[in-house]
Amino acid sequence: MLSVAVGELRRRREDPHDPQTMPEQPLPGTEEPQMTLAEIDEAREALTRLDDLSRSIVVLRAAEELSYEQIAEALGISLAQVKVRLLRARRTLAAVTRRGEP
């Protein structure tokens, strides 16, 4: 049993593709694009067009990367409400950023 564990540890150390031994930095060319100040201002302005609950849902999903279930629990609303409000908020944000107005 011990030899199996030692063999597994050696294999992991020697495997350059093992996720536990790989660096946490992204590979070149795979970084997420950075937003410009103008894009940040535009996103901030678009978020102000949403009601408080919808804005909270968008922020929890996009910035905090919470699941729909976690958002529902955090805000004390149903899962269906999270999904519907997020869909409507995304449509509103898309319309605002495309045309400048809803």
N, C-alpha and C positions, 0 to 999 in steps of 0.2 A: 504494500500500500504506500509506504513511504517513497519507494523508488518511482512509483507512478506520479506522485505529487512533485518530486524533484524533477522528473522528466518533463512534466507540464510546465514548471517554472522555467526550465532551460529553453523549452520551445518558445515560450512567450518572450523571453529575453532576446532570442535569436530572430524572432519574426518581426521584421520591420513594419508590418502592416497591422500589428496587434494594437487595437485602440488604446490600451492602457500604457503602451510605450511610445505612442506617437505624440508629437508636440501639440499643444492646444491652439497654436496659431494657424490661421487659415492658409491654404495653399495659394501661391501667387495666382492672381486672376480670378479668385473665387470670393474676394471680399465683397461685401454689400456696398453698393454705391452710396456715397455720402450726399446728403441733401445740401443744397446751397442755402444761404440766408434767405433769399427770395422765396425759395420753396418752403422753407420752414415758416416764414411769415404767412404764405398762402395757406398752408395747412392749418396754422393757428387760427387764421381768419375763418376758414371753412368750418372748423370745429365750433366756433362761436355761433354758427347758424343752427346747431343742434340743441335740443332741449337737454337739461342736465342729466337725465337718466340715460339717454342715448349717447351723450358725450362720454359718460362714465363707462358705458359698455364698450365703446370703441377704444378708449384708452386702456381699459383692462385687457382687452383682447390683443390690441396691436402693440402697446408698449410693455405691458406686464406679461404678455403671452399666456394668459390664463385660459383654461378650457371653458367651453360654454357652461358646463356643469359648475365649475368653480365660480364663474361670474354670477350665475343664478343664485348660488349659495351666499356669496358675498353681499349681493344686493337684496336678497330676500324676495326674489321674483321667480317665476316659473321658467323652465328651460325654453318653452315655446316663446315666451316674451323676449328672452335674450335673442333668440334666432330672428324673430320678426323685427325687433328694433334694430338689430345689427344690419339686417338686409336693407331696411329703410334708410338707416344712417349712411350706409355705403353708397346708396343711390343718390342721396342728397349731396354727399361730399363729392361724388363724381360729377354731378351737375354743376355744383358751385365751382369746382376747379376747371371744368371745361369752358364754362361761359362767364364765370365771374359772379354770377347771380343764380339763385334757384329758379 
